[in-house]
Amino acid sequence: YEEGNLILSVSNNYKGDLKYYNNIFLTTKEIDREEHGIGLINVIDIINKYEGIYDINIDNDQFTFTTIISV
């Protein structure tokens, strides 16, 4: 929390290629594929609802999602 803003950043390592279609990241899980892959879409919907901003950075096999929401 900084200057009236909630700042959240989450990083995760990955192997292989990230898959996406129409600017939506697809799951790379091999097991129970139908149960994975919608979490980030839900998070982005909430960020947009509260007029926040977000950034996705992919670098050196690390996926980082950062958001800022005014509170």
N, CA, C and O atoms as a MOPAC input file, in Angstrom:
PM7 MOZYME 1SCF
protein

 N      0.85100 1    -1.16600 1     0.00000 1
 C      0.00000 1     0.00000 1     0.00000 1
 C      0.89400 1     1.22400 1     0.00000 1
 O      1.75700 1     1.37400 1     0.86500 1
 N      0.68300 1     2.10200 1    -0.97700 1
 C      1.53100 1     3.28500 1    -1.10900 1
 C      0.71900 1     4.44100 1    -1.68300 1
 O      0.11800 1     4.31400 1    -2.75000 1
 N      0.70400 1     5.54700 1    -0.98700 1
 C      0.05900 1     6.78500 1    -1.43800 1
 C     -1.36600 1     6.56300 1    -1.95200 1
 O     -1.72900 1     7.06400 1    -3.01600 1
 N     -2.16300 1     5.82000 1    -1.20400 1
 C     -3.55200 1     5.58500 1    -1.57400 1
 C     -3.76300 1     4.53400 1    -2.64300 1
 O     -4.86200 1     4.40100 1    -3.18100 1
 N     -2.72300 1     3.79000 1    -2.95300 1
 C     -2.81600 1     2.74800 1    -3.97400 1
 C     -2.43500 1     1.39100 1    -3.40100 1
 O     -1.48500 1     1.26800 1    -2.62800 1
 N     -3.19000 1     0.38200 1    -3.79400 1
 C     -2.83400 1    -0.99200 1    -3.48800 1
 C     -1.97500 1    -1.48900 1    -4.64000 1
 O     -2.40500 1    -1.46300 1    -5.79300 1
 N     -0.77900 1    -1.93800 1    -4.33900 1
 C      0.14800 1    -2.43200 1    -5.35200 1
 C      0.40800 1    -3.89800 1    -5.05900 1
 O      0.80100 1    -4.26300 1    -3.95100 1
 N      0.18500 1    -4.73100 1    -6.06000 1
 C      0.36500 1    -6.16500 1    -5.90500 1
 C      1.15400 1    -6.68700 1    -7.09400 1
 O      0.82300 1    -6.40700 1    -8.24600 1
 N      2.20000 1    -7.44600 1    -6.80100 1
 C      3.00900 1    -8.03900 1    -7.85300 1
 C      3.25300 1    -9.50600 1    -7.52300 1
 O      3.65400 1    -9.84900 1    -6.41000 1
 N      3.00300 1   -10.36800 1    -8.50800 1
 C      3.17400 1   -11.80800 1    -8.33300 1
 C      4.03700 1   -12.33300 1    -9.46500 1
 O      3.79800 1   -12.02300 1   -10.63200 1
 N      5.05400 1   -13.13700 1    -9.11800 1
 C      5.94200 1   -13.72200 1   -10.12100 1
 C      5.90100 1   -15.23600 1   -10.03400 1
 O      5.71200 1   -15.81400 1    -8.96400 1
 N      6.08100 1   -15.86100 1   -11.18800 1
 C      6.07700 1   -17.30500 1   -11.24100 1
 C      7.02200 1   -17.74600 1   -12.35600 1
 O      6.99400 1   -17.19200 1   -13.45500 1
 N      7.84400 1   -18.72800 1   -12.07400 1
 C      8.70600 1   -19.29400 1   -13.10200 1
 C      7.89900 1   -20.23700 1   -13.97700 1
 O      6.89800 1   -20.80000 1   -13.53300 1
 N      8.32800 1   -20.40700 1   -15.20600 1
 C      7.67000 1   -21.34900 1   -16.09900 1
 C      8.70800 1   -21.97600 1   -17.02300 1
 O      9.79800 1   -21.43700 1   -17.21500 1
 N      8.35300 1   -23.11200 1   -17.58500 1
 C      9.20200 1   -23.78300 1   -18.55000 1
 C      8.45100 1   -23.87000 1   -19.87500 1
 O      7.22700 1   -23.99500 1   -19.89000 1
 N      9.16300 1   -23.80600 1   -20.95700 1
 C      8.53200 1   -23.92900 1   -22.26200 1
 C      8.01500 1   -22.60000 1   -22.76500 1
 O      8.45500 1   -21.53500 1   -22.33100 1
 N      7.07000 1   -22.68400 1   -23.69100 1
 C      6.49400 1   -21.48900 1   -24.29100 1
 C      5.15500 1   -21.16000 1   -23.64700 1
 O      4.35400 1   -22.05300 1   -23.37000 1
 N      4.91700 1   -19.87400 1   -23.41000 1
 C      3.60300 1   -19.44800 1   -22.95400 1
 C      2.67600 1   -19.43700 1   -24.15500 1
 O      3.07600 1   -19.07700 1   -25.26200 1
 N      1.44500 1   -19.83100 1   -23.92600 1
 C      0.47000 1   -19.89900 1   -25.01100 1
 C     -0.61400 1   -18.86400 1   -24.76000 1
 O     -1.12400 1   -18.74000 1   -23.64700 1
 N     -0.95800 1   -18.12700 1   -25.79700 1
 C     -2.05600 1   -17.18600 1   -25.67500 1
 C     -2.76800 1   -17.03800 1   -27.00900 1
 O     -2.20100 1   -17.26500 1   -28.07800 1
 N     -4.03700 1   -16.64800 1   -26.90400 1
 C     -4.89300 1   -16.47200 1   -28.05800 1
 C     -5.78300 1   -15.26300 1   -27.81000 1
 O     -6.42700 1   -15.17900 1   -26.76400 1
 N     -5.83000 1   -14.32900 1   -28.74900 1
 C     -6.61000 1   -13.08700 1   -28.59600 1
 C     -6.24900 1   -12.36400 1   -27.30700 1
 O     -7.13000 1   -11.89700 1   -26.58500 1
 N     -4.95500 1   -12.27000 1   -27.01800 1
 C     -4.44200 1   -11.59200 1   -25.81800 1
 C     -4.88200 1   -12.24200 1   -24.51300 1
 O     -4.86200 1   -11.59200 1   -23.46800 1
 N     -5.27400 1   -13.49900 1   -24.55200 1
 C     -5.64500 1   -14.25200 1   -23.35300 1
 C     -4.66100 1   -15.40900 1   -23.20800 1
 O     -4.48000 1   -16.19900 1   -24.13500 1
 N     -4.03500 1   -15.50300 1   -22.05700 1
 C     -3.09500 1   -16.59000 1   -21.82000 1
 C     -3.85600 1   -17.88800 1   -21.61300 1
 O     -4.84900 1   -17.92900 1   -20.88700 1
 N     -3.38700 1   -18.93800 1   -22.25000 1
 C     -4.00500 1   -20.25100 1   -22.14700 1
 C     -3.21700 1   -21.10800 1   -21.16900 1
 O     -2.01500 1   -20.91100 1   -20.99100 1
 N     -3.88400 1   -22.04600 1   -20.54500 1
 C     -3.20900 1   -22.91300 1   -19.59300 1
 C     -2.19400 1   -23.80000 1   -20.30100 1
 O     -2.38800 1   -24.20500 1   -21.44800 1
 N     -1.12700 1   -24.08800 1   -19.60500 1
 C     -0.12900 1   -25.03800 1   -20.10900 1
 C     -0.18800 1   -26.33000 1   -19.30400 1
 O      0.64500 1   -27.21700 1   -19.48700 1
 N     -1.17100 1   -26.43800 1   -18.41400 1
 C     -1.33800 1   -27.64200 1   -17.58800 1
 C     -1.69300 1   -28.82900 1   -18.48000 1
 O     -2.47700 1   -28.69700 1   -19.41900 1
 N     -1.12100 1   -29.96800 1   -18.18500 1
 C     -1.41200 1   -31.17300 1   -18.94400 1
 C     -2.55000 1   -31.98300 1   -18.33400 1
 O     -3.19900 1   -32.77200 1   -19.02100 1
 N     -2.78700 1   -31.78400 1   -17.04600 1
 C     -3.81500 1   -32.54300 1   -16.32800 1
 C     -4.96800 1   -31.60000 1   -15.98300 1
 O     -4.74100 1   -30.46900 1   -15.55300 1
 N     -6.20400 1   -32.06600 1   -16.17100 1
 C     -7.41100 1   -31.29500 1   -15.83300 1
 C     -7.39900 1   -29.91300 1   -16.47600 1
 O     -7.63000 1   -28.91200 1   -15.79700 1
 N     -7.13600 1   -29.85000 1   -17.76400 1
 C     -7.02700 1   -28.58400 1   -18.49400 1
 C     -8.27000 1   -27.70600 1   -18.33300 1
 O     -8.16300 1   -26.48100 1   -18.27700 1
 N     -9.45300 1   -28.33500 1   -18.25700 1
 C    -10.68400 1   -27.55400 1   -18.16300 1
 C    -10.81500 1   -26.83500 1   -16.82600 1
 O    -11.65800 1   -25.94900 1   -16.68900 1
 N    -10.00600 1   -27.19300 1   -15.84400 1
 C    -10.07400 1   -26.57000 1   -14.52500 1
 C     -9.02600 1   -25.48100 1   -14.34300 1
 O     -8.89600 1   -24.93300 1   -13.24800 1
 N     -8.27800 1   -25.15600 1   -15.38700 1
 C     -7.20600 1   -24.16700 1   -15.28200 1
 C     -7.35400 1   -23.10800 1   -16.36200 1
 O     -7.98600 1   -23.32400 1   -17.39600 1
 N     -6.75300 1   -21.95900 1   -16.09000 1
 C     -6.62100 1   -20.97400 1   -17.14200 1
 C     -7.58400 1   -19.80800 1   -17.11700 1
 O     -7.46000 1   -18.91800 1   -17.95800 1
 N     -8.54700 1   -19.75800 1   -16.19400 1
 C     -9.47200 1   -18.62500 1   -16.15900 1
 C     -9.17900 1   -17.65900 1   -15.01600 1
 O     -9.80200 1   -16.60100 1   -14.93200 1
 N     -8.26400 1   -17.99600 1   -14.15600 1
 C     -7.97700 1   -17.15600 1   -12.99700 1
 C     -7.50200 1   -15.77000 1   -13.36300 1
 O     -7.97300 1   -14.78900 1   -12.78800 1
 N     -6.58400 1   -15.66300 1   -14.30100 1
 C     -6.05100 1   -14.36500 1   -14.69400 1
 C     -7.12700 1   -13.50700 1   -15.35200 1
 O     -7.15100 1   -12.29100 1   -15.16200 1
 N     -8.01100 1   -14.12600 1   -16.11800 1
 C     -9.11600 1   -13.38800 1   -16.72900 1
 C    -10.00600 1   -12.77500 1   -15.64300 1
 O    -10.41400 1   -11.61900 1   -15.75400 1
 N    -10.30300 1   -13.54200 1   -14.60500 1
 C    -11.12800 1   -13.03400 1   -13.49800 1
 C    -10.43800 1   -11.88400 1   -12.78200 1
 O    -11.08500 1   -10.89500 1   -12.43700 1
 N     -9.14300 1   -11.99800 1   -12.55500 1
 C     -8.38500 1   -10.93500 1   -11.88300 1
 C     -8.42300 1    -9.65700 1   -12.71700 1
 O     -8.64500 1    -8.57400 1   -12.17600 1
 N     -8.21100 1    -9.77100 1   -14.01600 1
 C     -8.22800 1    -8.60300 1   -14.89700 1
 C     -9.61500 1    -7.95500 1   -14.91300 1
 O     -9.71900 1    -6.72800 1   -14.93400 1
 N    -10.67600 1    -8.75900 1   -14.90300 1
 C    -12.03900 1    -8.20900 1   -14.83800 1
 C    -12.23300 1    -7.37000 1   -13.58200 1
 O    -12.83500 1    -6.29900 1   -13.64700 1
 N    -11.73900 1    -7.83100 1   -12.45400 1
 C    -11.86500 1    -7.08600 1   -11.19100 1
 C    -11.03900 1    -5.80600 1   -11.23500 1
 O    -11.49900 1    -4.75200 1   -10.79500 1
 N     -9.83600 1    -5.89500 1   -11.76000 1
 C     -8.98200 1    -4.69600 1   -11.87900 1
 C     -9.68800 1    -3.64800 1   -12.74100 1
 O     -9.71600 1    -2.47000 1   -12.38400 1
 N    -10.25300 1    -4.06600 1   -13.86500 1
 C    -10.96400 1    -3.13100 1   -14.73400 1
 C    -12.19300 1    -2.55100 1   -14.05500 1
 O    -12.49800 1    -1.37100 1   -14.23000 1
 N    -12.89900 1    -3.36200 1   -13.28500 1
 C    -14.09000 1    -2.90000 1   -12.57200 1
 C    -13.75200 1    -1.75000 1   -11.63100 1
 O    -14.52700 1    -0.80200 1   -11.50300 1
 N    -12.60200 1    -1.82800 1   -10.97500 1
 C    -12.19800 1    -0.80300 1   -10.01700 1
 C    -11.22300 1     0.20500 1   -10.62000 1
 O    -10.52700 1     0.92200 1    -9.90200 1
 N    -11.18700 1     0.24600 1   -11.95400 1
 C    -10.39800 1     1.22400 1   -12.71000 1
 C     -8.92500 1     1.19900 1   -12.34500 1
 O     -8.27100 1     2.24000 1   -12.27600 1
 N     -8.41400 1     0.00900 1   -12.11500 1
 C     -6.99200 1    -0.15400 1   -11.84900 1
 C     -6.22400 1    -0.35900 1   -13.14600 1
 O     -6.79100 1    -0.35500 1   -14.23900 1
 N     -4.94100 1    -0.53400 1   -12.99500 1
 C     -4.08400 1    -0.82300 1   -14.13700 1
 C     -3.28200 1    -2.08100 1   -13.83200 1
 O     -3.09700 1    -2.44400 1   -12.67000 1
 N     -2.81200 1    -2.73500 1   -14.87200 1
 C     -1.98300 1    -3.91500 1   -14.65700 1
 C     -0.94400 1    -4.02600 1   -15.76000 1
 O     -1.07000 1    -3.42400 1   -16.82600 1
 N      0.07600 1    -4.80400 1   -15.47800 1
 C      1.14700 1    -5.03400 1   -16.43000 1
 C      1.57500 1    -6.49200 1   -16.32700 1
 O      1.65600 1    -7.05300 1   -15.23500 1
 N      1.84500 1    -7.09000 1   -17.47300 1
 C      2.37800 1    -8.43800 1   -17.51500 1
 C      3.75700 1    -8.35900 1   -18.13000 1
 O      3.93400 1    -7.81300 1   -19.21900 1
 N      4.73400 1    -8.90900 1   -17.42600 1
 C      6.11100 1    -8.90500 1   -17.90900 1
 C      6.60300 1   -10.34500 1   -17.98900 1
 O      6.46500 1   -11.11700 1   -17.04000 1
 N      7.17200 1   -10.68900 1   -19.12300 1
 C      7.71800 1   -12.02800 1   -19.34100 1
 C      9.19200 1   -11.87300 1   -19.66600 1
 O      9.55900 1   -11.26800 1   -20.67300 1
 N     10.04300 1   -12.43400 1   -18.79100 1
 C     11.47700 1   -12.24800 1   -18.96700 1
 C     12.23600 1   -13.41200 1   -18.33400 1
 O     12.01200 1   -13.74500 1   -17.17100 1
 N     13.11900 1   -14.01800 1   -19.09100 1
 C     13.98800 1   -15.08700 1   -18.58100 1
 C     13.21600 1   -16.18000 1   -17.85400 1
 O     13.54700 1   -16.52500 1   -16.72000 1
 N     12.20000 1   -16.72000 1   -18.49600 1
 C     11.38300 1   -17.80600 1   -17.93600 1
 C     10.67800 1   -17.41900 1   -16.64100 1
 O     10.39700 1   -18.27600 1   -15.80300 1
 N     10.39100 1   -16.12200 1   -16.47600 1
 C      9.63500 1   -15.66100 1   -15.30800 1
 C      8.47800 1   -14.78700 1   -15.79100 1
 O      8.66100 1   -13.85600 1   -16.57600 1
 N      7.29400 1   -15.11000 1   -15.30500 1
 C      6.05700 1   -14.40100 1   -15.62900 1
 C      5.72300 1   -13.54900 1   -14.41400 1
 O      5.57700 1   -14.07200 1   -13.30900 1
 N      5.60000 1   -12.23400 1   -14.61100 1
 C      5.29100 1   -11.32400 1   -13.50200 1
 C      4.04600 1   -10.51800 1   -13.84200 1
 O      3.96200 1    -9.90500 1   -14.90600 1
 N      3.08600 1   -10.52500 1   -12.93300 1
 C      1.84700 1    -9.77300 1   -13.06100 1
 C      1.81600 1    -8.73000 1   -11.95200 1
 O      1.92900 1    -9.07000 1   -10.77400 1
 N      1.66400 1    -7.45800 1   -12.32200 1
 C      1.63800 1    -6.37200 1   -11.35500 1
 C      0.37700 1    -5.55200 1   -11.57600 1
 O     -0.00600 1    -5.28500 1   -12.71500 1
 N     -0.26600 1    -5.15300 1   -10.48500 1
 C     -1.45800 1    -4.30800 1   -10.59600 1
 C     -1.40800 1    -3.18400 1    -9.56200 1
 O     -0.81900 1    -3.32200 1    -8.49000 1
 N     -2.04400 1    -2.07100 1    -9.91900 1
 C     -2.19800 1    -0.93800 1    -9.01600 1
 C     -3.67000 1    -0.53800 1    -9.04600 1
 O     -4.24200 1    -0.29200 1   -10.10800 1
 N     -4.27100 1    -0.48000 1    -7.85800 1
 C     -5.66700 1    -0.07900 1    -7.72200 1
 C     -5.73600 1     1.00900 1    -6.66700 1
 O     -5.21700 1     0.84700 1    -5.56300 1
 N     -6.38400 1     2.12600 1    -7.01200 1
 C     -6.58300 1     3.21100 1    -6.04100 1
 C     -7.64000 1     2.79700 1    -5.04100 1
 O     -8.69100 1     2.28200 1    -5.42000 1
 N     -7.36600 1     3.02000 1    -3.76100 1
 C     -8.33000 1     2.67900 1    -2.71600 1
 C     -8.63000 1     3.87500 1    -1.84600 1
 O     -9.42400 1     3.77400 1    -0.91100 1

